[in-house]
Amino acid sequence: MKPAIATAFDYNIPFVQMIPMIQQAGFEIIALGGMANHSGYPTIKGRVKIKKLVKENGLKINSVHSPIEGGQLFSLDEAKRRESINQCKMAIDAAFDLNVEIVVIHSGVGSPERNIQNKIINKGIESIGVLADYSSDKQVKLAVENTTGENSAEILEGVLAEFSGDPVGFCYDVGHENVNGKCFQTLEKFGNRLLTTHLHDNFGKDSHMLPYEGNIDWDRF
């Protein structure tokens, strides 16, 4: 295991300044954050710069987080859903060009109404099916991340049950599950599908604190 950090820790720091800071702090692995224009990964020119900067600082990239704008894969608004698919395809293209194996995508937020919840799950399955076909051709894996919100665990379960193996796996976000008050049920249930993790702390709100600064039981984790 090597020390890793996501570039999402402070988007106010320009990417070109951030990478040397990460190396000097002792990290060896980075994960590109979901504010895609921060690193520049949406463009071929940006990917060339990322490769050069990462190589110069002796780092490797573990994963690419799909753009924040790509978080509507489960939306019942068809225009938003299709745009999210396109955003996630772009992240897959970036991962392929950067020789990165994993793209992280968000699962959806649920509904207390059963008929709507089922529609949300089905739309998500449809979206991820398209992305799974697209990513398989590029040998990129999709890590579906658990999110906060009502009935979100059921949505994740529905997706992972539908896609029982490669290229679809699981990204465990311990902070998100702590917001839902259910640590570590999702990890215990889907740990065998784990591709990558997001580790941060909180007191029940998604505040992205450092481990041991909140109330997560890290020894149990």
N, C-alpha and C positions, 0 to 999 in steps of 0.2 A: 504494500500500500504506500502511495506517495502523497505528499501534501498538495491539495488542490484548492482552487478558489474560482468563483464565478466572477466575470467582469461586470456583473450587475451590482457589485458592492457599492459603487458610487459613480453614476453616469456623469457627474459634473467634472470628473477628471478625464481629460482627453485620452483616448485609447493609446495614442503614441507615447504618452507620458505614463500611463498606467502599467503597461507591460514591463518596462524596466523596474518599476516599483515592486511589482509582484515578484519578479526574479530576485530582487535584493532582499525581500522579506523572507525568502527561503522556500517559496512555492515552486513546484516543478510542472504542475498541470493546470491548465485553465479551461473553463467552460465559457463559451461566448454567450453573453446575455441576450435577452429577448428584445431589447431596444436596438434593433439591428443596425440602424444608422450610426450608432456609437462606435462600433467596430468597423463598419463599412462592408459587412459581408454580403449585402444584397447585390453588389456589382462585381464583375470580374476584376476590375482595377482594384477594388477594395480588398478582394481576396488575395491578390498578388501582394499587396502591402502587408496584410495580416501574416501571410506565410513568411515573408522576409523578416518582419519584426519578431515573430515568435522564434524563428530559427536563430536570429542574432542573440536572443536572450536565453537560448537553451531550454525553451519550454515546449510542451506538447499540448494539443487541444483534445480534451476528452469528449466534448459534446457541443452541439449548436442548439441554442434554445430558439424555437420558432418565434417569429415576431409577435409582439404583444397584440398587434392587429389581427393575428391569426388565431385568436382565442375564441372564435365563433363557430367552430366546427360542428357544434351541437345545436346551433341556432335554428329556430323555426322560421326565421327570415331567410328566404332562399338566396337573396342577393348577398347578404352578410356571410352566409355559409360558403358560397362559392368563392367569394373574395378571400376568405380564410383558407380555403383549400389552395388557392393560388399562392398565398403568402407562405404556406407550409411547404409547397413544392419548391419555392425559391430557397427556403432553408435547406431542403434536401439537396438541391443543386450546389449550394455553398458547402455543405458537408462533403459532398463528393469531390469537389475541387480542392478542398482543404485536407483530403484524406482522413476525414473524421467519420467514425462508425455510427454515431448516435445523434439523432435529432429528438429533442424533447418537445412534446405537444401537450397542451392542457386538455383535460377532460372537462365536461360541462357542469353547469349548475342546474340542479333539479327543480322539481315542482312537487308540491304536496298533492296535486291532482293526478290521479293514476293515469288517466288517458293522456294528459300532457306529458307526464314523465315518460311514458312509453314512446311517445312521438320524439321526445328529445333523445332518448337512447337510440332509437332507430335512425335518426338523422346523423348522430355521431358515428354509428356503425357504418352508415353509407359513406360519410366523409373519410373515415379512416380506411375503409376498403379501397377507395380511390388512391389514397396516399400510400397504402401498403403496396399496391401494384407498382406505383411510381418509384418507391424507394427500393423495392426488390431489384429492379433493373440497375440500380446504382449501388447495390450492396450496402445500403444504409438501413439501420434499424430505427424504429420509432419507439420512443419511451413515453408512454402515456402517464402524465403526472396527476396525482391526486390533488384535488383543489378544495377550497373552502366552499361552504354554502350548503343549503338544504338538499338532502338526499344525494349529495355528490358521490358518496361511496357506492351507492347502488348503480349509478351511471358508470363508474369505473369498472365495477364488477361485470356489468353487462357487456362492456367492450372487451374486456380481457377474456371473458367466456366465449365470445364470438370468434376472437382471433387467438387460438390456443398455442401458437408458436411463432417463430420468425416470420416476418420481420417486426412483429408487434410485441413489446414487452412493457415494463413498468419502471417509472421514475418515482421513487418515494420521497416526498417532501414532508419531513417530520414536523416542521413548523405549521404547515397547513393542517395536518391532522390534529395538532395540539389546539388549533383554533376551533376545530370541530369537537374537541373534548374527548377524543377516542384513541389517544396514543396507546398502544401501537398496533391497533387491530388490523389496519390495512397492510402493514408490513408483515405481520404474522400470517395473513391470509394469502398474500401474493409475493412473498419473498422469493419464491422459486422462479418468478418471472422478472426479477430485478435486473435492470441494466445500468442504472446510475442513481445517485441520491442528491438531494438538496438538504443541507444541514444548516439550520438556524434556529434560534430560540425565540420565545415570546411568553407573555402572560395571558394568552388567550385571544390576542389580536395579532394580525399579520404584520408585526413590526420588524421582522428580520434582524433580530439581535444576535450577538455572538453566542455560541454555546456556553452554557453555565451562567448566562446573564438573566435567563427567564426561569420558568418552573418545569421545564421538561426534565424527566428522569433520565439523564444521560448514561448513568451506570446500567440501568435496565436496557436502554437502547443498545 
